[in-house]
């Protein structure tokens, strides 16, 4: 099963939270939203709401990271897929 760009970004956000030892509740507090709002977008079980560019921007600002850091896994996946297609 192919991982979607939204899932890749959500996984990177979860990884950043783990690196900072922050919970989804901590992030929600920084964003001024509810914990379920965060969970619906970044849940490891597959969020029920696709994360938008605006959401990524808000989260990046709250975490004080560049947006590129949160979306870089998308580029990495594309590079891996391109390499697989070239060898096939």
PDB file of N, CA, C and O in Angstrom, chain B, residues numbered from 101:
ATOM      1  N   UNK B 101       0.830  -1.172   0.000  1.00  0.00           N
ATOM      2  CA  UNK B 101       0.000   0.000   0.000  1.00  0.00           C
ATOM      3  C   UNK B 101       0.882   1.245   0.000  1.00  0.00           C
ATOM      4  O   UNK B 101       1.844   1.328   0.765  1.00  0.00           O
ATOM      5  N   UNK B 102       0.561   2.203  -0.847  1.00  0.00           N
ATOM      6  CA  UNK B 102       1.329   3.430  -0.978  1.00  0.00           C
ATOM      7  C   UNK B 102       0.966   4.400   0.137  1.00  0.00           C
ATOM      8  O   UNK B 102      -0.207   4.572   0.471  1.00  0.00           O
ATOM      9  N   UNK B 103       1.970   5.019   0.698  1.00  0.00           N
ATOM     10  CA  UNK B 103       1.770   6.020   1.734  1.00  0.00           C
ATOM     11  C   UNK B 103       1.482   7.356   1.066  1.00  0.00           C
ATOM     12  O   UNK B 103       2.186   7.755   0.138  1.00  0.00           O
ATOM     13  N   UNK B 104       0.456   8.041   1.532  1.00  0.00           N
ATOM     14  CA  UNK B 104       0.084   9.320   0.937  1.00  0.00           C
ATOM     15  C   UNK B 104       0.974  10.446   1.463  1.00  0.00           C
ATOM     16  O   UNK B 104       1.577  10.314   2.527  1.00  0.00           O
ATOM     17  N   UNK B 105       1.056  11.551   0.720  1.00  0.00           N
ATOM     18  CA  UNK B 105       1.811  12.701   1.229  1.00  0.00           C
ATOM     19  C   UNK B 105       1.315  13.180   2.594  1.00  0.00           C
ATOM     20  O   UNK B 105       2.123  13.542   3.450  1.00  0.00           O
ATOM     21  N   UNK B 106       0.012  13.186   2.806  1.00  0.00           N
ATOM     22  CA  UNK B 106      -0.521  13.600   4.114  1.00  0.00           C
ATOM     23  C   UNK B 106      -0.020  12.692   5.226  1.00  0.00           C
ATOM     24  O   UNK B 106       0.312  13.164   6.313  1.00  0.00           O
ATOM     25  N   UNK B 107       0.036  11.398   4.960  1.00  0.00           N
ATOM     26  CA  UNK B 107       0.519  10.447   5.971  1.00  0.00           C
ATOM     27  C   UNK B 107       2.003  10.666   6.264  1.00  0.00           C
ATOM     28  O   UNK B 107       2.437  10.559   7.411  1.00  0.00           O
ATOM     29  N   UNK B 108       2.773  10.972   5.226  1.00  0.00           N
ATOM     30  CA  UNK B 108       4.206  11.231   5.418  1.00  0.00           C
ATOM     31  C   UNK B 108       4.431  12.474   6.270  1.00  0.00           C
ATOM     32  O   UNK B 108       5.269  12.474   7.171  1.00  0.00           O
ATOM     33  N   UNK B 109       3.685  13.527   5.982  1.00  0.00           N
ATOM     34  CA  UNK B 109       3.806  14.764   6.766  1.00  0.00           C
ATOM     35  C   UNK B 109       3.361  14.523   8.205  1.00  0.00           C
ATOM     36  O   UNK B 109       4.018  14.976   9.142  1.00  0.00           O
ATOM     37  N   UNK B 110       2.265  13.824   8.383  1.00  0.00           N
ATOM     38  CA  UNK B 110       1.780  13.526   9.734  1.00  0.00           C
ATOM     39  C   UNK B 110       2.832  12.741  10.515  1.00  0.00           C
ATOM     40  O   UNK B 110       3.053  13.005  11.696  1.00  0.00           O
ATOM     41  N   UNK B 111       3.475  11.789   9.867  1.00  0.00           N
ATOM     42  CA  UNK B 111       4.518  11.003  10.532  1.00  0.00           C
ATOM     43  C   UNK B 111       5.697  11.888  10.924  1.00  0.00           C
ATOM     44  O   UNK B 111       6.273  11.713  11.997  1.00  0.00           O
ATOM     45  N   UNK B 112       6.056  12.832  10.068  1.00  0.00           N
ATOM     46  CA  UNK B 112       7.159  13.741  10.396  1.00  0.00           C
ATOM     47  C   UNK B 112       6.789  14.659  11.554  1.00  0.00           C
ATOM     48  O   UNK B 112       7.634  14.963  12.394  1.00  0.00           O
ATOM     49  N   UNK B 113       5.545  15.099  11.607  1.00  0.00           N
ATOM     50  CA  UNK B 113       5.100  15.926  12.733  1.00  0.00           C
ATOM     51  C   UNK B 113       5.155  15.112  14.024  1.00  0.00           C
ATOM     52  O   UNK B 113       5.610  15.607  15.055  1.00  0.00           O
ATOM     53  N   UNK B 114       4.691  13.864  13.968  1.00  0.00           N
ATOM     54  CA  UNK B 114       4.767  13.006  15.163  1.00  0.00           C
ATOM     55  C   UNK B 114       6.221  12.805  15.589  1.00  0.00           C
ATOM     56  O   UNK B 114       6.524  12.811  16.782  1.00  0.00           O
ATOM     57  N   UNK B 115       7.118  12.628  14.622  1.00  0.00           N
ATOM     58  CA  UNK B 115       8.544  12.452  14.944  1.00  0.00           C
ATOM     59  C   UNK B 115       9.107  13.710  15.596  1.00  0.00           C
ATOM     60  O   UNK B 115       9.878  13.627  16.552  1.00  0.00           O
ATOM     61  N   UNK B 116       8.722  14.871  15.078  1.00  0.00           N
ATOM     62  CA  UNK B 116       9.194  16.127  15.678  1.00  0.00           C
ATOM     63  C   UNK B 116       8.657  16.285  17.097  1.00  0.00           C
ATOM     64  O   UNK B 116       9.380  16.729  17.989  1.00  0.00           O
ATOM     65  N   UNK B 117       7.409  15.929  17.306  1.00  0.00           N
ATOM     66  CA  UNK B 117       6.862  15.976  18.659  1.00  0.00           C
ATOM     67  C   UNK B 117       7.644  15.049  19.587  1.00  0.00           C
ATOM     68  O   UNK B 117       7.942  15.416  20.724  1.00  0.00           O
ATOM     69  N   UNK B 118       7.973  13.862  19.112  1.00  0.00           N
ATOM     70  CA  UNK B 118       8.729  12.910  19.931  1.00  0.00           C
ATOM     71  C   UNK B 118      10.120  13.452  20.252  1.00  0.00           C
ATOM     72  O   UNK B 118      10.589  13.329  21.383  1.00  0.00           O
ATOM     73  N   UNK B 119      10.783  14.054  19.255  1.00  0.00           N
ATOM     74  CA  UNK B 119      12.116  14.616  19.489  1.00  0.00           C
ATOM     75  C   UNK B 119      12.070  15.694  20.570  1.00  0.00           C
ATOM     76  O   UNK B 119      13.019  15.859  21.337  1.00  0.00           O
ATOM     77  N   UNK B 120      10.960  16.423  20.620  1.00  0.00           N
ATOM     78  CA  UNK B 120      10.814  17.504  21.602  1.00  0.00           C
ATOM     79  C   UNK B 120      10.151  17.039  22.897  1.00  0.00           C
ATOM     80  O   UNK B 120       9.984  17.813  23.839  1.00  0.00           O
ATOM     81  N   UNK B 121       9.777  15.761  22.924  1.00  0.00           N
ATOM     82  CA  UNK B 121       9.039  15.207  24.066  1.00  0.00           C
ATOM     83  C   UNK B 121       7.762  15.999  24.330  1.00  0.00           C
ATOM     84  O   UNK B 121       7.418  16.324  25.466  1.00  0.00           O
ATOM     85  N   UNK B 122       7.076  16.294  23.223  1.00  0.00           N
ATOM     86  CA  UNK B 122       5.794  17.009  23.294  1.00  0.00           C
ATOM     87  C   UNK B 122       4.665  16.041  22.974  1.00  0.00           C
ATOM     88  O   UNK B 122       4.833  15.108  22.190  1.00  0.00           O
ATOM     89  N   UNK B 123       3.543  16.271  23.578  1.00  0.00           N
ATOM     90  CA  UNK B 123       2.362  15.468  23.288  1.00  0.00           C
ATOM     91  C   UNK B 123       1.486  16.198  22.278  1.00  0.00           C
ATOM     92  O   UNK B 123       1.716  17.365  21.962  1.00  0.00           O
ATOM     93  N   UNK B 124       0.481  15.489  21.779  1.00  0.00           N
ATOM     94  CA  UNK B 124      -0.490  16.130  20.909  1.00  0.00           C
ATOM     95  C   UNK B 124      -1.230  17.225  21.675  1.00  0.00           C
ATOM     96  O   UNK B 124      -1.611  18.238  21.088  1.00  0.00           O
ATOM     97  N   UNK B 125      -1.432  17.036  22.951  1.00  0.00           N
ATOM     98  CA  UNK B 125      -2.078  18.060  23.777  1.00  0.00           C
ATOM     99  C   UNK B 125      -1.208  19.311  23.858  1.00  0.00           C
ATOM    100  O   UNK B 125      -1.712  20.432  23.785  1.00  0.00           O
ATOM    101  N   UNK B 126       0.105  19.113  24.009  1.00  0.00           N
ATOM    102  CA  UNK B 126       1.023  20.255  24.040  1.00  0.00           C
ATOM    103  C   UNK B 126       0.937  21.041  22.726  1.00  0.00           C
ATOM    104  O   UNK B 126       0.882  22.270  22.730  1.00  0.00           O
ATOM    105  N   UNK B 127       0.928  20.319  21.617  1.00  0.00           N
ATOM    106  CA  UNK B 127       0.835  20.980  20.319  1.00  0.00           C
ATOM    107  C   UNK B 127      -0.498  21.702  20.185  1.00  0.00           C
ATOM    108  O   UNK B 127      -0.547  22.840  19.717  1.00  0.00           O
ATOM    109  N   UNK B 128      -1.566  21.053  20.588  1.00  0.00           N
ATOM    110  CA  UNK B 128      -2.890  21.674  20.522  1.00  0.00           C
ATOM    111  C   UNK B 128      -2.909  22.976  21.322  1.00  0.00           C
ATOM    112  O   UNK B 128      -3.470  23.973  20.868  1.00  0.00           O
ATOM    113  N   UNK B 129      -2.302  22.974  22.504  1.00  0.00           N
ATOM    114  CA  UNK B 129      -2.251  24.180  23.334  1.00  0.00           C
ATOM    115  C   UNK B 129      -1.503  25.303  22.613  1.00  0.00           C
ATOM    116  O   UNK B 129      -1.934  26.456  22.633  1.00  0.00           O
ATOM    117  N   UNK B 130      -0.381  24.958  21.976  1.00  0.00           N
ATOM    118  CA  UNK B 130       0.392  25.974  21.250  1.00  0.00           C
ATOM    119  C   UNK B 130      -0.384  26.525  20.057  1.00  0.00           C
ATOM    120  O   UNK B 130      -0.242  27.696  19.704  1.00  0.00           O
ATOM    121  N   UNK B 131      -1.206  25.675  19.438  1.00  0.00           N
ATOM    122  CA  UNK B 131      -1.980  26.082  18.270  1.00  0.00           C
ATOM    123  C   UNK B 131      -3.285  26.781  18.646  1.00  0.00           C
ATOM    124  O   UNK B 131      -3.879  27.482  17.827  1.00  0.00           O
ATOM    125  N   UNK B 132      -3.725  26.585  19.885  1.00  0.00           N
ATOM    126  CA  UNK B 132      -5.009  27.134  20.301  1.00  0.00           C
ATOM    127  C   UNK B 132      -6.186  26.355  19.740  1.00  0.00           C
ATOM    128  O   UNK B 132      -7.243  26.915  19.452  1.00  0.00           O
ATOM    129  N   UNK B 133      -5.980  25.039  19.589  1.00  0.00           N
ATOM    130  CA  UNK B 133      -7.036  24.149  19.089  1.00  0.00           C
ATOM    131  C   UNK B 133      -7.197  23.003  20.074  1.00  0.00           C
ATOM    132  O   UNK B 133      -6.446  22.900  21.044  1.00  0.00           O
ATOM    133  N   UNK B 134      -8.174  22.145  19.827  1.00  0.00           N
ATOM    134  CA  UNK B 134      -8.380  20.995  20.704  1.00  0.00           C
ATOM    135  C   UNK B 134      -7.432  19.856  20.339  1.00  0.00           C
ATOM    136  O   UNK B 134      -6.914  19.794  19.224  1.00  0.00           O
ATOM    137  N   UNK B 135      -7.213  18.955  21.303  1.00  0.00           N
ATOM    138  CA  UNK B 135      -6.380  17.786  21.021  1.00  0.00           C
ATOM    139  C   UNK B 135      -6.997  16.938  19.916  1.00  0.00           C
ATOM    140  O   UNK B 135      -6.264  16.436  19.064  1.00  0.00           O
ATOM    141  N   UNK B 136      -8.334  16.757  19.897  1.00  0.00           N
ATOM    142  CA  UNK B 136      -8.913  15.994  18.787  1.00  0.00           C
ATOM    143  C   UNK B 136      -8.637  16.629  17.413  1.00  0.00           C
ATOM    144  O   UNK B 136      -8.495  15.909  16.425  1.00  0.00           O
ATOM    145  N   UNK B 137      -8.559  17.961  17.341  1.00  0.00           N
ATOM    146  CA  UNK B 137      -8.220  18.624  16.081  1.00  0.00           C
ATOM    147  C   UNK B 137      -6.863  18.140  15.587  1.00  0.00           C
ATOM    148  O   UNK B 137      -6.691  17.815  14.413  1.00  0.00           O
ATOM    149  N   UNK B 138      -5.900  18.098  16.511  1.00  0.00           N
ATOM    150  CA  UNK B 138      -4.557  17.619  16.164  1.00  0.00           C
ATOM    151  C   UNK B 138      -4.614  16.142  15.803  1.00  0.00           C
ATOM    152  O   UNK B 138      -4.072  15.733  14.776  1.00  0.00           O
ATOM    153  N   UNK B 139      -5.262  15.342  16.634  1.00  0.00           N
ATOM    154  CA  UNK B 139      -5.314  13.892  16.413  1.00  0.00           C
ATOM    155  C   UNK B 139      -5.938  13.539  15.072  1.00  0.00           C
ATOM    156  O   UNK B 139      -5.482  12.612  14.402  1.00  0.00           O
ATOM    157  N   UNK B 140      -6.971  14.264  14.673  1.00  0.00           N
ATOM    158  CA  UNK B 140      -7.623  13.977  13.391  1.00  0.00           C
ATOM    159  C   UNK B 140      -6.670  14.182  12.223  1.00  0.00           C
ATOM    160  O   UNK B 140      -6.867  13.591  11.162  1.00  0.00           O
ATOM    161  N   UNK B 141      -5.649  14.999  12.393  1.00  0.00           N
ATOM    162  CA  UNK B 141      -4.722  15.296  11.311  1.00  0.00           C
ATOM    163  C   UNK B 141      -3.437  14.484  11.358  1.00  0.00           C
ATOM    164  O   UNK B 141      -2.850  14.218  10.309  1.00  0.00           O
ATOM    165  N   UNK B 142      -2.985  14.085  12.533  1.00  0.00           N
ATOM    166  CA  UNK B 142      -1.673  13.431  12.600  1.00  0.00           C
ATOM    167  C   UNK B 142      -1.694  12.052  13.247  1.00  0.00           C
ATOM    168  O   UNK B 142      -0.631  11.507  13.543  1.00  0.00           O
ATOM    169  N   UNK B 143      -2.854  11.476  13.474  1.00  0.00           N
ATOM    170  CA  UNK B 143      -2.946  10.174  14.124  1.00  0.00           C
ATOM    171  C   UNK B 143      -2.189   9.105  13.336  1.00  0.00           C
ATOM    172  O   UNK B 143      -2.290   9.032  12.112  1.00  0.00           O
ATOM    173  N   UNK B 144      -1.432   8.281  14.057  1.00  0.00           N
ATOM    174  CA  UNK B 144      -0.704   7.176  13.420  1.00  0.00           C
ATOM    175  C   UNK B 144      -1.654   6.140  12.856  1.00  0.00           C
ATOM    176  O   UNK B 144      -1.290   5.390  11.950  1.00  0.00           O
ATOM    177  N   UNK B 145      -2.861   6.090  13.379  1.00  0.00           N
ATOM    178  CA  UNK B 145      -3.860   5.134  12.891  1.00  0.00           C
ATOM    179  C   UNK B 145      -4.549   5.643  11.627  1.00  0.00           C
ATOM    180  O   UNK B 145      -5.498   5.031  11.137  1.00  0.00           O
ATOM    181  N   UNK B 146      -4.069   6.747  11.115  1.00  0.00           N
ATOM    182  CA  UNK B 146      -4.677   7.325   9.914  1.00  0.00           C
ATOM    183  C   UNK B 146      -5.676   8.389  10.304  1.00  0.00           C
ATOM    184  O   UNK B 146      -6.821   8.093  10.645  1.00  0.00           O
ATOM    185  N   UNK B 147      -5.236   9.613  10.250  1.00  0.00           N
ATOM    186  CA  UNK B 147      -6.109  10.721  10.621  1.00  0.00           C
ATOM    187  C   UNK B 147      -7.366  10.737   9.779  1.00  0.00           C
ATOM    188  O   UNK B 147      -7.362  10.302   8.627  1.00  0.00           O
ATOM    189  N   UNK B 148      -8.425  11.232  10.351  1.00  0.00           N
ATOM    190  CA  UNK B 148      -9.697  11.266   9.630  1.00  0.00           C
ATOM    191  C   UNK B 148      -9.828  12.521   8.788  1.00  0.00           C
ATOM    192  O   UNK B 148     -10.735  12.620   7.962  1.00  0.00           O
ATOM    193  N   UNK B 149      -8.925  13.490   8.988  1.00  0.00           N
ATOM    194  CA  UNK B 149      -8.926  14.730   8.222  1.00  0.00           C
ATOM    195  C   UNK B 149      -7.559  14.888   7.578  1.00  0.00           C
ATOM    196  O   UNK B 149      -6.541  14.916   8.271  1.00  0.00           O
ATOM    197  N   UNK B 150      -7.532  14.992   6.251  1.00  0.00           N
ATOM    198  CA  UNK B 150      -6.253  15.194   5.566  1.00  0.00           C
ATOM    199  C   UNK B 150      -5.659  16.527   6.008  1.00  0.00           C
ATOM    200  O   UNK B 150      -6.368  17.524   6.141  1.00  0.00           O
ATOM    201  N   UNK B 151      -4.378  16.530   6.227  1.00  0.00           N
ATOM    202  CA  UNK B 151      -3.702  17.743   6.665  1.00  0.00           C
ATOM    203  C   UNK B 151      -3.550  18.676   5.467  1.00  0.00           C
ATOM    204  O   UNK B 151      -3.176  18.238   4.379  1.00  0.00           O
ATOM    205  N   UNK B 152      -3.838  19.948   5.663  1.00  0.00           N
ATOM    206  CA  UNK B 152      -3.762  20.920   4.574  1.00  0.00           C
ATOM    207  C   UNK B 152      -2.460  21.713   4.652  1.00  0.00           C
ATOM    208  O   UNK B 152      -1.738  21.650   5.647  1.00  0.00           O
ATOM    209  N   UNK B 153      -2.177  22.449   3.600  1.00  0.00           N
ATOM    210  CA  UNK B 153      -0.998  23.314   3.597  1.00  0.00           C
ATOM    211  C   UNK B 153      -1.106  24.343   4.722  1.00  0.00           C
ATOM    212  O   UNK B 153      -0.115  24.644   5.388  1.00  0.00           O
ATOM    213  N   UNK B 154      -2.296  24.876   4.931  1.00  0.00           N
ATOM    214  CA  UNK B 154      -2.488  25.830   6.023  1.00  0.00           C
ATOM    215  C   UNK B 154      -2.219  25.189   7.387  1.00  0.00           C
ATOM    216  O   UNK B 154      -1.623  25.812   8.266  1.00  0.00           O
ATOM    217  N   UNK B 155      -2.665  23.935   7.556  1.00  0.00           N
ATOM    218  CA  UNK B 155      -2.396  23.214   8.809  1.00  0.00           C
ATOM    219  C   UNK B 155      -0.892  23.034   9.003  1.00  0.00           C
ATOM    220  O   UNK B 155      -0.368  23.255  10.095  1.00  0.00           O
ATOM    221  N   UNK B 156      -0.206  22.634   7.937  1.00  0.00           N
ATOM    222  CA  UNK B 156       1.241  22.409   8.020  1.00  0.00           C
ATOM    223  C   UNK B 156       1.944  23.706   8.399  1.00  0.00           C
ATOM    224  O   UNK B 156       2.858  23.702   9.224  1.00  0.00           O
ATOM    225  N   UNK B 157       1.520  24.811   7.800  1.00  0.00           N
ATOM    226  CA  UNK B 157       2.109  26.115   8.115  1.00  0.00           C
ATOM    227  C   UNK B 157       1.907  26.459   9.589  1.00  0.00           C
ATOM    228  O   UNK B 157       2.849  26.876  10.263  1.00  0.00           O
ATOM    229  N   UNK B 158       0.691  26.288  10.090  1.00  0.00           N
ATOM    230  CA  UNK B 158       0.412  26.579  11.499  1.00  0.00           C
ATOM    231  C   UNK B 158       1.260  25.714  12.425  1.00  0.00           C
ATOM    232  O   UNK B 158       1.822  26.201  13.406  1.00  0.00           O
ATOM    233  N   UNK B 159       1.343  24.439  12.103  1.00  0.00           N
ATOM    234  CA  UNK B 159       2.094  23.507  12.950  1.00  0.00           C
ATOM    235  C   UNK B 159       3.583  23.831  12.898  1.00  0.00           C
ATOM    236  O   UNK B 159       4.253  23.811  13.930  1.00  0.00           O
ATOM    237  N   UNK B 160       4.105  24.126  11.719  1.00  0.00           N
ATOM    238  CA  UNK B 160       5.527  24.486  11.590  1.00  0.00           C
ATOM    239  C   UNK B 160       5.847  25.721  12.422  1.00  0.00           C
ATOM    240  O   UNK B 160       6.870  25.773  13.104  1.00  0.00           O
ATOM    241  N   UNK B 161       4.965  26.715  12.361  1.00  0.00           N
ATOM    242  CA  UNK B 161       5.177  27.928  13.160  1.00  0.00           C
ATOM    243  C   UNK B 161       5.142  27.606  14.657  1.00  0.00           C
ATOM    244  O   UNK B 161       5.966  28.109  15.420  1.00  0.00           O
ATOM    245  N   UNK B 162       4.201  26.777  15.070  1.00  0.00           N
ATOM    246  CA  UNK B 162       4.089  26.418  16.491  1.00  0.00           C
ATOM    247  C   UNK B 162       5.320  25.662  16.967  1.00  0.00           C
ATOM    248  O   UNK B 162       5.754  25.826  18.107  1.00  0.00           O
ATOM    249  N   UNK B 163       5.884  24.829  16.088  1.00  0.00           N
ATOM    250  CA  UNK B 163       7.066  24.044  16.445  1.00  0.00           C
ATOM    251  C   UNK B 163       8.371  24.796  16.160  1.00  0.00           C
ATOM    252  O   UNK B 163       9.462  24.335  16.497  1.00  0.00           O
ATOM    253  N   UNK B 164       8.223  25.970  15.527  1.00  0.00           N
ATOM    254  CA  UNK B 164       9.385  26.791  15.178  1.00  0.00           C
ATOM    255  C   UNK B 164      10.363  26.023  14.291  1.00  0.00           C
ATOM    256  O   UNK B 164      11.571  26.016  14.525  1.00  0.00           O
ATOM    257  N   UNK B 165       9.803  25.376  13.262  1.00  0.00           N
ATOM    258  CA  UNK B 165      10.608  24.686  12.255  1.00  0.00           C
ATOM    259  C   UNK B 165      10.178  25.188  10.880  1.00  0.00           C
ATOM    260  O   UNK B 165       9.096  25.755  10.722  1.00  0.00           O
ATOM    261  N   UNK B 166      11.031  24.972   9.901  1.00  0.00           N
ATOM    262  CA  UNK B 166      10.690  25.328   8.526  1.00  0.00           C
ATOM    263  C   UNK B 166       9.662  24.332   7.995  1.00  0.00           C
ATOM    264  O   UNK B 166       9.705  23.147   8.322  1.00  0.00           O
ATOM    265  N   UNK B 167       8.754  24.818   7.186  1.00  0.00           N
ATOM    266  CA  UNK B 167       7.775  23.932   6.558  1.00  0.00           C
ATOM    267  C   UNK B 167       8.488  22.805   5.811  1.00  0.00           C
ATOM    268  O   UNK B 167       8.038  21.660   5.814  1.00  0.00           O
ATOM    269  N   UNK B 168       9.591  23.144   5.181  1.00  0.00           N
ATOM    270  CA  UNK B 168      10.349  22.158   4.412  1.00  0.00           C
ATOM    271  C   UNK B 168      10.734  20.944   5.248  1.00  0.00           C
ATOM    272  O   UNK B 168      10.779  19.823   4.741  1.00  0.00           O
ATOM    273  N   UNK B 169      11.009  21.168   6.518  1.00  0.00           N
ATOM    274  CA  UNK B 169      11.373  20.047   7.391  1.00  0.00           C
ATOM    275  C   UNK B 169      10.220  19.059   7.515  1.00  0.00           C
ATOM    276  O   UNK B 169      10.436  17.848   7.572  1.00  0.00           O
ATOM    277  N   UNK B 170       9.003  19.574   7.557  1.00  0.00           N
ATOM    278  CA  UNK B 170       7.844  18.703   7.736  1.00  0.00           C
ATOM    279  C   UNK B 170       7.427  18.012   6.440  1.00  0.00           C
ATOM    280  O   UNK B 170       6.836  16.933   6.478  1.00  0.00           O
ATOM    281  N   UNK B 171       7.728  18.619   5.300  1.00  0.00           N
ATOM    282  CA  UNK B 171       7.306  18.020   4.025  1.00  0.00           C
ATOM    283  C   UNK B 171       8.431  17.288   3.304  1.00  0.00           C
ATOM    284  O   UNK B 171       8.183  16.660   2.274  1.00  0.00           O
ATOM    285  N   UNK B 172       9.649  17.348   3.808  1.00  0.00           N
ATOM    286  CA  UNK B 172      10.773  16.694   3.130  1.00  0.00           C
ATOM    287  C   UNK B 172      10.586  15.190   2.925  1.00  0.00           C
ATOM    288  O   UNK B 172      11.108  14.664   1.943  1.00  0.00           O
ATOM    289  N   UNK B 173       9.871  14.466   3.795  1.00  0.00           N
ATOM    290  CA  UNK B 173       9.665  13.040   3.526  1.00  0.00           C
ATOM    291  C   UNK B 173       8.922  12.774   2.215  1.00  0.00           C
ATOM    292  O   UNK B 173       9.074  11.701   1.631  1.00  0.00           O
ATOM    293  N   UNK B 174       8.124  13.731   1.748  1.00  0.00           N
ATOM    294  CA  UNK B 174       7.431  13.553   0.464  1.00  0.00           C
ATOM    295  C   UNK B 174       8.459  13.477  -0.655  1.00  0.00           C
ATOM    296  O   UNK B 174       8.379  12.593  -1.508  1.00  0.00           O
ATOM    297  N   UNK B 175       9.427  14.399  -0.663  1.00  0.00           N
ATOM    298  CA  UNK B 175      10.471  14.398  -1.684  1.00  0.00           C
ATOM    299  C   UNK B 175      11.314  13.131  -1.605  1.00  0.00           C
ATOM    300  O   UNK B 175      11.670  12.552  -2.632  1.00  0.00           O
ATOM    301  N   UNK B 176      11.631  12.702  -0.388  1.00  0.00           N
ATOM    302  CA  UNK B 176      12.435  11.496  -0.216  1.00  0.00           C
ATOM    303  C   UNK B 176      11.718  10.283  -0.796  1.00  0.00           C
ATOM    304  O   UNK B 176      12.349   9.438  -1.431  1.00  0.00           O
ATOM    305  N   UNK B 177      10.394  10.186  -0.583  1.00  0.00           N
ATOM    306  CA  UNK B 177       9.631   9.068  -1.127  1.00  0.00           C
ATOM    307  C   UNK B 177       9.634   9.123  -2.656  1.00  0.00           C
ATOM    308  O   UNK B 177       9.796   8.094  -3.313  1.00  0.00           O
ATOM    309  N   UNK B 178       9.459  10.301  -3.217  1.00  0.00           N
ATOM    310  CA  UNK B 178       9.465  10.450  -4.673  1.00  0.00           C
ATOM    311  C   UNK B 178      10.804  10.035  -5.262  1.00  0.00           C
ATOM    312  O   UNK B 178      10.848   9.389  -6.309  1.00  0.00           O
ATOM    313  N   UNK B 179      11.893  10.401  -4.602  1.00  0.00           N
ATOM    314  CA  UNK B 179      13.222  10.013  -5.081  1.00  0.00           C
ATOM    315  C   UNK B 179      13.384   8.497  -5.060  1.00  0.00           C
ATOM    316  O   UNK B 179      13.918   7.911  -6.002  1.00  0.00           O
ATOM    317  N   UNK B 180      12.915   7.859  -3.971  1.00  0.00           N
ATOM    318  CA  UNK B 180      13.009   6.390  -3.886  1.00  0.00           C
ATOM    319  C   UNK B 180      12.178   5.720  -4.968  1.00  0.00           C
ATOM    320  O   UNK B 180      12.611   4.738  -5.572  1.00  0.00           O
ATOM    321  N   UNK B 181      10.981   6.253  -5.213  1.00  0.00           N
ATOM    322  CA  UNK B 181      10.117   5.675  -6.239  1.00  0.00           C
ATOM    323  C   UNK B 181      10.739   5.845  -7.622  1.00  0.00           C
ATOM    324  O   UNK B 181      10.678   4.938  -8.451  1.00  0.00           O
ATOM    325  N   UNK B 182      11.332   6.997  -7.863  1.00  0.00           N
ATOM    326  CA  UNK B 182      11.997   7.237  -9.153  1.00  0.00           C
ATOM    327  C   UNK B 182      13.140   6.281  -9.372  1.00  0.00           C
ATOM    328  O   UNK B 182      13.332   5.785 -10.481  1.00  0.00           O
ATOM    329  N   UNK B 183      13.910   6.012  -8.319  1.00  0.00           N
ATOM    330  CA  UNK B 183      15.022   5.073  -8.426  1.00  0.00           C
ATOM    331  C   UNK B 183      14.515   3.661  -8.709  1.00  0.00           C
ATOM    332  O   UNK B 183      15.117   2.930  -9.495  1.00  0.00           O
ATOM    333  N   UNK B 184      13.417   3.279  -8.075  1.00  0.00           N
ATOM    334  CA  UNK B 184      12.835   1.948  -8.315  1.00  0.00           C
ATOM    335  C   UNK B 184      12.348   1.826  -9.750  1.00  0.00           C
ATOM    336  O   UNK B 184      12.537   0.785 -10.379  1.00  0.00           O
ATOM    337  N   UNK B 185      11.718   2.883 -10.281  1.00  0.00           N
ATOM    338  CA  UNK B 185      11.213   2.850 -11.640  1.00  0.00           C
ATOM    339  C   UNK B 185      12.341   2.751 -12.650  1.00  0.00           C
ATOM    340  O   UNK B 185      12.183   2.110 -13.689  1.00  0.00           O
ATOM    341  N   UNK B 186      13.478   3.372 -12.364  1.00  0.00           N
ATOM    342  CA  UNK B 186      14.615   3.337 -13.271  1.00  0.00           C
ATOM    343  C   UNK B 186      15.273   1.958 -13.298  1.00  0.00           C
ATOM    344  O   UNK B 186      15.828   1.562 -14.323  1.00  0.00           O
ATOM    345  N   UNK B 187      15.217   1.226 -12.191  1.00  0.00           N
ATOM    346  CA  UNK B 187      15.839  -0.093 -12.134  1.00  0.00           C
ATOM    347  C   UNK B 187      14.893  -1.194 -12.594  1.00  0.00           C
ATOM    348  O   UNK B 187      15.320  -2.325 -12.829  1.00  0.00           O
ATOM    349  N   UNK B 188      13.631  -0.874 -12.722  1.00  0.00           N
ATOM    350  CA  UNK B 188      12.633  -1.890 -13.119  1.00  0.00           C
ATOM    351  C   UNK B 188      12.650  -2.134 -14.615  1.00  0.00           C
ATOM    352  O   UNK B 188      11.879  -2.953 -15.115  1.00  0.00           O
TER     353      UNK B 188
END
